Amino acid sequence: MAKRLVIVIAGVTCGGKTTIANRLTNIFNNISILHQDDFYYTKYEDHLESIPELNYHAWDKISAYNMNKMMIAIDSQTSDILVLEGILLLDDIRILNLADLIFFTVLDKEICWDRRVARTYLPPEPPGYFDKYAWPEYEKHLEMIKKKKNIIFLKGVDSIDFNTSVVVNHINELILKNN
């Protein structure tokens, strides 16, 4: 493979992004994955917007992530296929400019909530955060994404196997096209 492929899997929380990205390592050789969640600021009090009424911080904004550190990590990757996974990757123009393929997962609010309450968040998410903050932020983000070109939408209600196969097929098509 002559050129490294950069695959972005972004979208709704609990939409299957991480699972799909991780499954790709069992399908392709010479692949690496960077998860946006690994780039949250560690001193979040210094970087994250405060939500006083919830005594919590805004984790669902691009400012919660050290995207400069992520870009350094991206530049250090040497694999033929690099997968970037995270909810807000498309808020960084540098990621958009790098991407060869962009996938965006979508879910309705009820299913997203059902999946989210089954997870453990650190720090623990206070009651009301999802309804008052996380979901409205996702809806704003989705409206922005719908205006962009070349986004492949994945339905989070479809099986992980199905969505993984969609991603794999697009990657294989791109590999064939580039060879």
FENVENKA-V590391 format. One record per residue. N is the residue number from 1. RES is the residue in one small letter. PSI is psi in radians with two decimals (* if undefined). Layout:
n->N res->RES psi->PSI
n->N res->RES psi->PSI
This chain:
n->1 res->m psi->2.17
n->2 res->a psi->-0.79
n->3 res->k psi->2.42
n->4 res->r psi->2.37
n->5 res->l psi->2.37
n->6 res->v psi->2.06
n->7 res->i psi->2.22
n->8 res->v psi->2.24
n->9 res->i psi->1.84
n->10 res->a psi->3.14
n->11 res->g psi->-2.87
n->12 res->v psi->2.55
n->13 res->t psi->2.46
n->14 res->c psi->0.46
n->15 res->g psi->-0.04
n->16 res->g psi->0.14
n->17 res->k psi->-0.90
n->18 res->t psi->-0.74
n->19 res->t psi->-0.78
n->20 res->i psi->-0.85
n->21 res->a psi->-0.81
n->22 res->n psi->-0.60
n->23 res->r psi->-0.50
n->24 res->l psi->-0.45
n->25 res->t psi->-0.36
n->26 res->n psi->-0.12
n->27 res->i psi->-0.68
n->28 res->f psi->2.58
n->29 res->n psi->2.76
n->30 res->n psi->0.96
n->31 res->i psi->2.52
n->32 res->s psi->2.74
n->33 res->i psi->2.38
n->34 res->l psi->2.21
n->35 res->h psi->2.20
n->36 res->q psi->-0.59
n->37 res->d psi->-0.39
n->38 res->d psi->-0.08
n->39 res->f psi->0.32
n->40 res->y psi->2.52
n->41 res->y psi->2.41
n->42 res->t psi->-0.59
n->43 res->k psi->1.22
n->44 res->y psi->-0.47
n->45 res->e psi->-0.50
n->46 res->d psi->-0.30
n->47 res->h psi->-0.50
n->48 res->l psi->2.50
n->49 res->e psi->2.38
n->50 res->s psi->2.52
n->51 res->i psi->1.53
n->52 res->p psi->-0.69
n->53 res->e psi->-0.34
n->54 res->l psi->-0.07
n->55 res->n psi->0.89
n->56 res->y psi->3.05
n->57 res->h psi->2.75
n->58 res->a psi->1.65
n->59 res->w psi->-0.23
n->60 res->d psi->0.75
n->61 res->k psi->2.63
n->62 res->i psi->-0.49
n->63 res->s psi->-0.19
n->64 res->a psi->-0.24
n->65 res->y psi->2.50
n->66 res->n psi->1.46
n->67 res->m psi->-0.44
n->68 res->n psi->-0.73
n->69 res->k psi->-0.67
n->70 res->m psi->-0.70
n->71 res->m psi->-0.65
n->72 res->i psi->-0.74
n->73 res->a psi->-0.70
n->74 res->i psi->-0.81
n->75 res->d psi->-0.44
n->76 res->s psi->-0.14
n->77 res->q psi->2.45
n->78 res->t psi->0.05
n->79 res->s psi->2.80
n->80 res->d psi->-0.56
n->81 res->i psi->2.19
n->82 res->l psi->2.14
n->83 res->v psi->2.22
n->84 res->l psi->2.25
n->85 res->e psi->2.31
n->86 res->g psi->2.84
n->87 res->i psi->-0.56
n->88 res->l psi->0.42
n->89 res->l psi->-0.60
n->90 res->l psi->-0.03
n->91 res->d psi->-0.12
n->92 res->d psi->2.01
n->93 res->i psi->-0.53
n->94 res->r psi->-0.64
n->95 res->i psi->-0.79
n->96 res->l psi->-0.73
n->97 res->n psi->-0.47
n->98 res->l psi->-0.48
n->99 res->a psi->2.30
n->100 res->d psi->-0.59
n->101 res->l psi->2.43
n->102 res->i psi->2.17
n->103 res->f psi->2.52
n->104 res->f psi->2.09
n->105 res->t psi->2.48
n->106 res->v psi->2.62
n->107 res->l psi->2.75
n->108 res->d psi->2.86
n->109 res->k psi->-0.75
n->110 res->e psi->-0.80
n->111 res->i psi->-0.71
n->112 res->c psi->-0.80
n->113 res->w psi->-0.78
n->114 res->d psi->-0.69
n->115 res->r psi->-0.66
n->116 res->r psi->-0.69
n->117 res->v psi->-0.30
n->118 res->a psi->-0.13
n->119 res->r psi->2.79
n->120 res->t psi->2.20
n->121 res->y psi->2.46
n->122 res->l psi->2.10
n->123 res->p psi->2.73
n->124 res->p psi->2.44
n->125 res->e psi->2.23
n->126 res->p psi->2.71
n->127 res->p psi->2.39
n->128 res->g psi->-0.31
n->129 res->y psi->-0.80
n->130 res->f psi->-0.89
n->131 res->d psi->-0.71
n->132 res->k psi->-0.38
n->133 res->y psi->-1.04
n->134 res->a psi->-0.85
n->135 res->w psi->-0.81
n->136 res->p psi->-0.62
n->137 res->e psi->-0.73
n->138 res->y psi->-0.78
n->139 res->e psi->-0.71
n->140 res->k psi->-0.74
n->141 res->h psi->-0.77
n->142 res->l psi->-0.75
n->143 res->e psi->-0.67
n->144 res->m psi->-0.73
n->145 res->i psi->-0.67
n->146 res->k psi->-0.38
n->147 res->k psi->-0.20
n->148 res->k psi->2.77
n->149 res->k psi->2.78
n->150 res->n psi->0.54
n->151 res->i psi->2.29
n->152 res->i psi->2.01
n->153 res->f psi->2.37
n->154 res->l psi->2.31
n->155 res->k psi->2.06
n->156 res->g psi->-0.28
n->157 res->v psi->-0.33
n->158 res->d psi->2.75
n->159 res->s psi->2.66
n->160 res->i psi->-0.69
n->161 res->d psi->-0.78
n->162 res->f psi->-0.88
n->163 res->n psi->-0.64
n->164 res->t psi->-0.72
n->165 res->s psi->-0.63
n->166 res->v psi->-0.82
n->167 res->v psi->-0.82
n->168 res->v psi->-0.79
n->169 res->n psi->-0.74
n->170 res->h psi->-0.70
n->171 res->i psi->-0.80
n->172 res->n psi->-0.71
n->173 res->e psi->-0.74
n->174 res->l psi->-0.70
n->175 res->i psi->-0.81
n->176 res->l psi->-0.72
n->177 res->k psi->-0.62
n->178 res->n psi->-0.22
n->179 res->n psi->*
